[in-house]
Amino acid sequence: MKFNTDEIASVLREEIDRFESGIDVREVGRVLEVGDGIARVWGLSGVMAGEMVEFPGGVTGLAFNLEENSVGVIILGDYLKVTEGDEVRSTGKLLSVPVGDAVIGRVLDPLGNPLDGKGPVVTEHRRPVETLAPGVADRQPVREPLQTGIKAIDAMTPIGRGQRELIIGDRKTGKTAIGIDAIINQKNSGVKCFYVAVGQKDSSVAVAIDILRKYGAMDYTTVIVSGASTAAPLQYIAPYSGTAMAEYFMYNGEHALIVYDDLSKQATAYRQLSLLMRRPPGREAYPGDVFYAHSRLLERSAKLSKEKGGGSLTSLPIIETLEGEVSAYIPTNVISITDGQIYLQPDLFFAGQRPAMNVGISVSRVGGAAQTKAMKKVAGGLRLDLASFRELEAFAQLGTDLDAATQSRLDRGYRMVELLKQGQYQPMDVVDQVLSIYAGTRGHLDAVKREEVAEWEKGFLLFVRDQTPDLRAKMEQTKELDAESERQLEAAIAEFKRQWAAKNGMGAGSTGGSRSLAGTAK
Amino acid sequence: MTSMTSATSDSHDHHAAQQAADGPTDIGVERLSKVYAQAIIEAADRKQCRHEVIDELAGMVHDVLPKVPKAQLVFDSPKVTPEEKSAVINRICAGRVLPTTLHTLHVLARHGRLGILSHVVAAARRQADELEGRRQATFTTAQPLDSAEQSQIVASVEQAIGSSLSPTFIVNPELIGGLIVRIADTVYDHSVATSLVRLRARLKQRSIHEIQYGRDRLGTA
């Protein structure tokens, strides 16, 4: 490209001619001390709490503590550029981030600056990072399902649009995987997704982004990254700015899903800030308002009323526990704020049950209201059945002789557990989920070997897809399982079982697996 | 030593005045000074000699101490006992200053706070200005102003903001031209340097804007 210098000069001249040098009025202060992402400023006597301030060189900060003689400011950006004696000016504005369609598909920092090298985010829309949650009158109950594509979750702890469902568990139990799977499953559903990585290793965030890209999920997803190496102030505001971006869609009548990965790291960052600011420490040295930090964030997820456009924002906050300790401060706080939790356990994870969800203590307080009719019908008692199976299983391991009824319940349980196992990044369509769970809960798998359950399921779903497309289409359309469909489904299962038996030589070892287990236990 | 400004004087060097405008380096000292300043003003008011006391203390800080640098060291040092400091004060001041001024110095000596005398005087001056409805203002220009220009500028600013001012004048050639007025924490900046910075930001913004929207007015293929 060749530049036309005359033209550049004329543009500049024009610009200079039109430049009106009005008086620049600003309220200023001076940096007294700076360190670890915070600064103490003398002056700024008219600054308001939460107001954005500007350091030389374009670094921004937030007025955090207003004291008698000084103002505590958290520095959002490179605090090493700020030095003692620098002039700080107030802006009279609140911190805001770019929102709208322009942020979709991007990887951004908590201030909305691009991290993916794809150039600036071009949009005229901005939203303040901290806004009030919608009030009672602006909401309606959560009814519409948000499919995560994970059988165990959609069947037993269904998530509705506008719900806050906590994902909690120790490290390496698959918490992030559930969030990512839920995002991948939103393909073609019109739900905009936001993945907020707070205090995560940059390598794991890179992997997550790579996976989202690979499964085509970046077309409708925004990733907000504030990695472990970024300063605490940015980690602290990342969830709020992610929510601001997601809210834009909610208030425009669309649906959004946001995954906060994870809020325990955000609480740690907030604790660091508060201690540096000399706010009094409370339990576990967290500041007194750490509950409010999370409650005001999660309250912004809502299902808006029809008058407000009926949009929704669903959130999946993640909390990491230490050694399964759910009664620590932050976990109890977030459990009490959210509308249910998915509890992941390491022992289940290592026993090969993935997702490693503990069915007994995982709940969704919205419940069946957020399920399709068909799913509600087939998965009704599943959660209780599985919980009682877990008890029976422990009992059976004592080696007692079991009566036939108990044995058959155990067999059913083992097969349901097998059926609920699901690979990573393989979200399932809700109709497929209904078909599988129907087959499992109605006992059609009792005769299948435990290790063949996955294969049976795969074959069966393929069979339904190929041989009875009408049934599938009808279920997809009505999202119901009426008597007629159920009859057709039973027929399909019978036919598939016949083919399965023929292929596998005969119904070999109907309850072989469990019998041998009972045998060794004796 | 931190030399503090006295009102209406334009003879101070740039750095000291700048520091006065920018504020203290130690918030603790600032807070202490405020308390002492308030006490001094109240005590002086009872004797109807607020300005005299402040002027005498300021004279001590600005005229006496700079000439005898060792005196400041004696005042600062915790090794010298309060009694010895009082004795020094008596020798320097007794009979030459008002009793309130003398007592003030003795009280500061007894509490080991003589080292922050300059801050106390500055705080007292600020409080006195506040009580009398005057606001401290700093005028920064690129060129030194003569007294006619100074009073003209102060008068017009006083008229604009509707209260009287206690002005300090600073010369800073980096401004290139124009004037910066600072009243408390508010800065009214009409300097050439700031205008240039803003013009630069606008030109940059404009170029980014053009690039973003793909308008190729600047380039020919």
Contacts between the chains, C-beta under 8 A, distances in Angstrom:
chain1	res1	chain2	res2	distance
A	1	B	219	5.0
A	1	B	220	7.8
A	1	B	221	6.4
A	2	B	219	7.4
A	2	B	220	6.0
A	2	B	221	7.8
A	3	B	218	6.8
A	3	B	219	5.8
A	3	B	220	7.6
A	4	B	218	7.5
A	4	B	219	7.2
A	4	B	220	5.0
A	7	B	217	7.2
A	7	B	218	6.6
A	7	B	220	7.9
A	8	B	218	5.8
A	11	B	217	7.2
A	11	B	218	6.8
A	12	B	203	6.8
A	15	B	199	7.8
A	15	B	202	7.0
A	15	B	203	5.9
A	15	B	206	6.6
A	16	B	199	6.8
A	19	B	195	7.7
A	19	B	198	8.0
A	19	B	199	5.3
A	19	B	202	6.9
A	21	B	190	7.3
A	21	B	195	4.0
A	21	B	198	7.5
A	21	B	199	7.9
A	23	B	188	5.5
A	23	B	189	6.7
A	23	B	190	4.7
A	24	B	187	7.7
A	24	B	188	7.7
A	24	B	189	4.1
A	24	B	190	7.2
A	24	B	194	5.4
A	24	B	195	7.9
A	24	B	198	6.9
A	25	B	186	6.7
A	25	B	187	7.1
A	25	B	188	5.4
A	25	B	189	7.3
A	26	B	186	7.4
A	26	B	187	5.1
A	26	B	189	6.8
A	27	B	185	5.2
A	27	B	186	5.4
A	27	B	187	7.4
A	28	B	182	7.7
A	28	B	185	5.9
A	28	B	186	7.7
A	28	B	187	5.2
A	29	B	23	8.0
A	29	B	185	6.3
A	30	B	22	4.7
A	30	B	23	5.8
A	32	B	25	6.8
A	32	B	27	6.7
A	40	B	27	7.7
A	42	B	22	7.7
A	42	B	23	4.4
A	42	B	24	6.7
A	42	B	27	6.9
A	42	B	30	7.9
A	43	B	22	7.7
A	43	B	23	5.9
A	43	B	185	4.6
A	44	B	185	6.0
A	45	B	184	6.5
A	45	B	185	4.7
A	46	B	185	6.6
A	46	B	186	7.7
A	68	B	31	7.5
A	69	B	27	4.7
A	69	B	30	5.9
A	69	B	31	5.9
A	70	B	27	5.4
A	85	B	22	7.5
A	89	B	187	7.9
A	119	B	212	7.8
A	120	B	208	7.0
A	120	B	212	6.4
A	122	B	212	5.0
A	122	B	213	7.7
